[in-house]
C-alpha cells in the first residue's frame, strides 16, 4: 500500500454580521484580543417544498494582535465583517464535565460597508488593516452586495 504525505490545512474565511458590541481586552501577558459572535447566513432550497430557506450559524471569533487593537472599538452590533483565521479547539472542565469549544482565531479582518436602503453609487474607502507580521493580509475584500443563493443538492455535485 502506498502512503501519501498530505499537508494539514486549517484556514477559515467568514463573512457575517457581529451580534454584539466588542471590547478590547488583554491577556495576562499583555497581548490584545477581542471576542465576538459572527452570524453567518446560508440560503438553500428545501428539497420537499422547493422553497428557499435560510439558516444562520453563530460562530465565536477571537481577533488577536494588532488587528484587534485597530478594529475592536469599531466593531459594533450588526457590523458586517470579513475575517480570515484558523479553527482553534480547546477543552475545559466545568462542574466536573469536560466541555470542548471551537472558535475561529482571526489574524486578519476587514469591516465591510453596507449601503442604506435606496443608497447607491459611491463606495467609501475601505478600512485597511494589516495583519501581524507572521501572517499574510488581504488585498481586497469581498464584493459588496448579496450573491444569489447556491443550491447544494447532492445530485449536482460532479463526484
Secondary structure, 3 states (H helix, E strand, C coil): CCCCCCCCCCCEEEEEEECCCCCCEECCCCCEEEEEEEEEEEEEECCCCCCEEEEEEEEEEEEECHHHHHHHHHCCCCCEEEEEEEEEEEEEEECCEEEEEEEEEEEEEEECCCCCCCCCCCCCCCCCCCCCCCCCCCCCCCCCCCCCCCCCCHHHCCC
